[in-house]
Amino acid sequence: MNDQILTLKEVATYLKLAEKTAYRLASEGRLPGFKVGGSWRFKLEDIQAWIEEQKAKVC
């Protein structure tokens, strides 16, 4: 099993966003994530796929 799971802080750093922005995007369902015990978690491969989708929308 090689799925890397990121915390909200880690995904904010990865995307170079403020934690509040990452939280808002996740809460609105615009950033792919899930909650574990009330805390947001993100699969790295889902975030990478989301980035590619965002890039495709711009082109």
C-alpha positions as CSV (number, residue, x, y, z in Angstrom):
1,M,0.0,0.0,0.0
2,N,1.6,3.2,-1.2
3,D,-1.2,5.8,-0.7
4,Q,0.2,8.8,0.9
5,I,-2.2,10.7,3.1
6,L,-1.8,14.4,3.8
7,T,-3.1,16.5,6.6
8,L,-4.8,19.9,5.9
9,K,-1.6,21.7,6.9
10,E,0.5,19.5,4.5
11,V,-1.9,19.9,1.6
12,A,-2.0,23.7,2.1
13,T,1.8,23.7,2.0
14,Y,1.9,21.4,-1.0
15,L,-0.5,23.7,-2.9
16,K,1.1,26.9,-1.5
17,L,-2.2,28.0,0.0
18,A,-3.2,29.4,3.4
19,E,-4.6,26.7,5.7
20,K,-7.9,28.7,5.8
21,T,-8.2,28.6,2.0
22,A,-7.5,24.8,1.9
23,Y,-10.1,24.3,4.6
24,R,-12.7,26.4,2.8
25,L,-12.1,24.6,-0.5
26,A,-12.3,21.2,1.2
27,S,-15.5,22.2,3.1
28,E,-17.1,23.4,-0.1
29,G,-16.3,20.1,-1.9
30,R,-13.9,21.8,-4.3
31,L,-10.8,20.1,-3.0
32,P,-10.9,16.3,-2.8
33,G,-10.6,15.2,0.8
34,F,-12.3,13.2,3.6
35,K,-12.7,13.6,7.3
36,V,-11.2,11.2,9.9
37,G,-12.4,11.9,13.4
38,G,-13.3,15.5,12.4
39,S,-9.9,16.3,10.8
40,W,-9.4,16.6,7.1
41,R,-7.2,14.2,5.2
42,F,-6.2,14.1,1.6
43,K,-4.8,11.4,-0.7
44,L,-1.7,12.7,-2.5
45,E,-2.8,11.0,-5.8
46,D,-6.3,12.7,-5.5
47,I,-4.6,16.1,-5.0
48,Q,-2.3,15.5,-8.0
49,A,-5.3,14.5,-10.2
50,W,-7.2,17.6,-9.0
51,I,-4.3,19.8,-10.0
52,E,-4.3,18.2,-13.5
53,E,-8.1,18.9,-13.7
54,Q,-7.6,22.5,-12.7
55,K,-4.9,22.9,-15.4
56,A,-7.2,21.4,-18.1
57,K,-10.0,23.9,-17.2
58,V,-7.6,26.8,-17.8
59,C,-6.5,25.7,-21.3
